Amino acid sequence: MKSWIDGYDARDWQTATEGEIRYALLGLGWWTIDVALPAIESSDLGAATVLVSSSTGKAERLADENGVSRGISYDEFHEGEASEEYDAVYVGTPNAYHLEYVETAADLGKAVLCEKPMEASVERAERMVEACESADVALMIAYRMQTDPAVRRARELIEDGFLGDPVSVYGHNSQPLLEMIPDPDQWRLDPDVSGYGTSVMDLGIYSINTARYLLRREAVAVESRMASRHEAFSEVPDERASTMIAFEDDVQMVSTSSQNAHSDTQLTITGTEGQVELRPAFHGDATLHLSRGDVSVTVDHDGFDAEQEMEAEFDYFADRLLGDGDIYPDGRHGLADMHIIEAIHDSADSGETIEP
């Protein structure tokens, strides 16, 4: 077994050192402008060349402010305007709007990097996968935790047998949404836009997908409970949610999430011989804690924040397009999460155990 710490390559996936993928960015909210755009510009293999928004004027203004050469409207995007100026699209719109832009990108022959969760429902996510597969264009779901050095180091250790046999997982993700965005009419609280709900779709997915990535095991059954008590959450069922997930090989997971709680992120995997813990885990500040026998070690990745996670994510995607490597978090990988989330909500509604 390798040393617990030494010999780790944070970019073990990288094969391409030359070339460039030009991006059109759709959905110009704060995350795209303040995080994704700077991440592309500081990446090794990417450049942002087109911004796409609700109006040409807004897109052109933001393009001018951020040094991007072209700004177009969504309608112009659908019409193929400026399609010769980009190779791939990054879709950062609210969940229920992903499908239409991915379908157009596929029609235009453009690769797609789409934010998680894929869409508002399993059915719409399936249509995304079918559109990209039919057009033979790459589709990657933006699980930035999969390129975080702490998570990749944890994956390498688990693969090397550090845990022994995995036994149990605990994942938690919570934040005070209304303090962060003091608007009860925001899209994350609108089921027509967010999808099945708010806490599991937006936060719980981090624990679930990161566990799947680390363990390389799929969910076989879920049991869930949800509640919404605050008036701003009256239209969504999961202001707070808890789920028991049974993975293959009888690995048991408890996942909890809330959009109306103290900010906290953590993921702990316990095995027969050791334990791997990420705490904090999910918002650009992952810290890895390792325990085996009577020895415990904390591994910090100082200065690695959300923008750097995104930088690595864009480079990973570009590397796959420029080289011959397979995309791990592809459309069907993301679709598996959508099936799990749907089963979680079905279980909460019915009180029964559901198979994803």
N, C-alpha and C positions, 0 to 999 in steps of 0.2 A: 504494500500500500504506500502511496506517495506521502510525503510529509504533509501535515495538516495545513501548512501555510506556504511553504516554498514551492517554486517551480510552476506557478500559476500564470497562464497567458490569458489576459482579459479579453483578447480578441482572437481566440483560438479558431473562430469561424472564418476569419478573413483570408481570402485568396487573391482578391484583386487589389492591385496597387495603382493602377492607372485607369483612366476613363471617367466619365461623368454622366450622371442621370439628372436630367432637367425636370423640375417638378412644377405642376400647376397645383396651387393650394386652394381648396374649397372650404368655405366656412371660416370667415375671418374674425372670429372671436378672440378673446384675450389669450387663450391657449395657443392658437395658431400663430398669432402675431408676436406674442411675447416669449414663447417657448419653442414651438416647432420651427418657425422661420429662422431665428438665430442658430438653432441646432443644425439646420441644413447648411447655412452659410459657413459654419465652423467645421462641417463634416469634411472628410477626405474625398468623397466620391459624389457629391451632390451640389446642385445649385437651384435656387428658386427663380423661375423665369416668368411665371404668370400667376397673378392673384385673381380669384373668382369670388364675387359677392353678389348681393341682391340687386345692385345697380352698377352700371358702368362707372358712374361718377365716384361712388364709394370705392370701388376696386381700383380705379386710377389714382385716387387720392392716397390710398394706403400703399399702392405700388410706389408712388413718388416719394412718400415719406420713408419707405423702407428700402429704397434702392433697387426695386424690382422693375424689370423693363416693360411689363405689360399688365394691364388690369382690364378684366372683362366681366360681364354680368353672367348669371346662371343661364339665362336664355341664350346668350351668345355662346356659352360653353356647349349647350345642347346642340347648337347649330354648327359646331365644329370650328368656331372662330379661334384663331391662334393655335390650332392643333399641331402645326408644324414647329411650334416653339417649345414644346415640352414632350417628354418621353413617358412620364408617369404622373399620376394624380395622388395627392394626399387628401382624404376626405375627413374633415374635422367638423362637420355639421352635427346638429342634434340627431339622435338615433334614427328616428322615423324618416329622415330625409336621405339616408345613405344610399338606398337602393337605386333611386332615379339617377344619381350621379355615377354610381358604379356601372349601371347598365349603359349609360352614354359613353363612359370611358372604355368599356369593353367594345362597343360598336366602333369606337375610334381606334381600337387596337392599342390602347394605352394600359400599361401595368397599373395596379391599384394598391395603395397602402391605405387601409381603412381603419379608422378608430374603433375601439371596442366600446360597448358591445356592438356586434356587427350591424344589428338592426333592431327594430321594435318587436319583432316576433320571429319564431322559427320559420314560418312560411316565407317571410320576406328575406330572411337570411339565405334560405334555400335558393330563392330566385337569384340572389347575388352570386352564389357559387355556380349555379347553372349558366348564368350569363358569361362569367369569366371563363368557365371551362369550354363552353361552346365557341367562344371567340379565341380560345387558346392564349389568353393573357394571364399574367401572374396576378394573384390576389394574396396579399398578406394582411393579417389583422395585427393592429399596432399594440402588441403586448410588450411594452418597453421593459418590463421586469425581466424578460428573457435575455436581455443584453446587459443587465446590471451586473457588474463584477461580483458583488456579494452573492447574488443568486446563481450565477454561473459557477462560482467556486463551490457553493453548496451542492450544486448538481454533480460536479466532478467528484466531490467527496462521497456523496451517496452512491454514485456509480462504482466507486472504488471499494465500497463496503464499509464505509465509516460507521454507518448506523447499525450494521448487522442487518436483520430483517426489519423493515419498517412496520410499525405497529399502529401508531396514532398520529393525528394531525390536529392542531388547533389553529384557526385563522380568525383574525378580527380586523375590521376596518370601520372606523367611525369618524365623523366630522360634524361640526355645527354648521350645517348648510345655510341656515337663515342668518347667521352672523357673517358668513363669508359673502353671501349674495342676499341682501335683505329685501327680497322680493317674493311674496307668496305666489305670484303668478308666473314664476320662472318655469322654463320648459321641463326641468327635472321633476317637477311636481304635477306635470300634465301627462296623464297616461296615454293620450293620443300621440304624444311626441316621444316620451321616454320609453314607452313599451309596457312591459308587465308591471313595472313598479319603479321605485327609485333607489332604495338602499342596496338591494341585491344586484340590480342591473349596473349601478354606478360604482359600488364599493365592494360588495361581496365577490364580484367577479375576479378581483385581484387575488384573494385568498384561494379561490377555486382553481383559477388557471395556473397560478404559481405552483400549487400543490400538484396539479396534473403534469406540469413541466418537470418538476423536481423528481417525482416518483415514477413517471412514465407508466401510470396506471389510469384507467378510466373508471368513471362512476357507474355503479350498477344499481343503486337504489338510493332514494332520498326521503327523509321525513323532515317536515318544516313547520314552524310556527311564526306568525307575524302579528303585528299590532300597529295601529296608527292612532295616537292620542291627541296630538297637537292639531288645531284647526287647519293649519296650512297644509297638512298631510291628508286632508279628508278625502281627496280623490285618488290617493294611492294607498295600497294595503300595507306597505312595509316601511313605515317610519323606523321601526326596529324589526329585525328578523333573526331567527336562529335556525340552523339546519344541521341535521346529521346526514352525512354522506358516507355510504359504503363503497369503497373502491375495490378493484380487483385484488385478489389475494387477501381479502378480509382486513384491509387497512381501513381504519375508522377515522372519520374527520368530523369535527364540530366547527362550523363556520358561523360567526355572528357579525352583524353589520347594522349601522344606524346612521342616518343623515341628520339626526338631532341629538348629538351626544358629544362629550369631550373628544377631542381629536386623539386618536390612538391607532397605530397599525402594528400588527405582529403576526408572525407565522412560526409555529414550532412543530417540528417533526421528530418524534421519538421512536427509536428502534430498540432492538434487543441488546445492542451494545453501546449505543451512543445517542446523542441528541444534537440537532441542528436548529438554531433559532435565529430568525430575522426579527430584530426589534431595535429601532423602528424598521418597518418593512417596505412600505409601498409608495412613498411620495418623494422620491429623490434623495433619501437619506438612509438607505438600507445599511444596517450594521449587523455583521454576522457573529453569532456567539456559538461556540463549539464545546461540547462536553463529551468526554469518553473516559470511563473509569473515574479516577479521582483528579483528573486534569481538565481544566476549563480554560478556554482561550477566547478573546474578543479580537476580531479582525476588522479594523476600520478602513474605509476607502475615503479618505479625506478629500473634500472638494468635489465629490461626485454627486451632482444634483440632478434635478429633473431634466434640465436642458442637456446635460451630458448623457443621460439615459436616452433621450431622444436623438442626440447626435449618433450614438452607437446604433440605435434602431434604424435610422436612415442609412447609415453606412452598411449595416447588415443587409437591408433590402437592396441597396444598390449593388453590393457585392454579389448577391444572388442573381441579379439581372445581368451583370457584366460577366459573371463567371458561369460555372456549371453546377453550383451547389443547389440543393433542394431548400425550399422555404419550409421551416418547421411550423411556425404558426400560420399556416395557409388557411384558405377559406373553410375547408372541412374541419380543421382544428378549431376554428372559431365557432363553427356550427355545432360542434359537440358541447361547447359552453352554453350556447343558446338552448339546446335540448335540456341541459342540467337546470338552467334558470327557469325554463318553462315548467319542468317537473317540480322544482321548489315551490313555485306559486300554485301549481295544481295540488300539491300535498297540503299546503297551508289552507287552501279552499276546502279540500275534502277530508282532511284529517287522516289520510291514508298514506301508506308507503307507495311511492311512485318509482317506476323504472324510467330513467331518461331515454 
